[in-house]
Amino acid sequence: MLLAAAGFAPLLASRAMAQSPARFNNISMFIPAGPGGGWDGLGRAIEQVARQAGLVANFQFENVGGAGGIVGLPRFVSQRRGRPDALMVAGSVMVGAVLTNRSPIGMSNVTPIARMTQEVGVVVVPAQSDIQDIAGLLAAFRANPGGTSVAGGSAGGTDHITLGLILKALGRNAREASYVAFAGGGPAQAAILGAQVRAGISGYSEFAEQIRSGRMRALATTGETRSDPAVPTLKESGVDVVTANWRGVFGAPGINANQRAALTALITEVNALPAWRELLATRGWDNAFLAGADFERFLAADVAATETVLKELGLAG
């Protein structure tokens, strides 16, 4: 299906250039996180490509941050119920947050539309840190994990899980971690740059600008192979940990099959556009597109796997 969609990219592009009627006059985009983070970035990227291609005439955004998305999730569920023009950006962070916080409202309360992107994480320190490389940080973790504070996204999310897995690989208990959770990439950056914490973990794109400017030092990435030739992976540094953060979009509860199909068609068409592929390359995001039943199966498997890991790490009951 993906190959077929990609093959029609030139056709879709020419249709957009011909100013064909928009698929949607309006999309209400709900971001259950603060501005400046990965979810906000994905929502704005979808807006940019969809509007340029003439697929959507207008977007309205609402950001409600907190606790890995579970502050905003109930608001989306209650206020957008049955709305065929509503989308919410979420992903693996919300899966973990729902489990960690034992939220009564979870991923089963929204309508899966598509997984869009996947991104490896990066472990960083502020440029002025006395920690020069990943070996230095690992030594600090071995000696005193509770005294080595690490900033990241919300509790139970990918960043938190990554830290727990690192400590476990080093022979320490994940519960010893000094993890400082933030509602979005912006506040986490401020804490790291202000030396309020010793290190940080997040998706690479969220820290990329600070790494390029020299304000942060990248110590290691969390992928199977290097995403930045100059930065080693945790695995090649002797820590057998590989994690990635996926992000996608969800429709409101209570929409019918035709309304869901229309949202899926919109996102599928965005994904097929050359402009989207260019944007992915610019942002450093991997295309991880899945829609329909494939996305539903992936989501169910991810929830189950995340629950297992969180229980092992003592982060979920």
Disulfide bonds with the S-S distance in Angstrom:
none
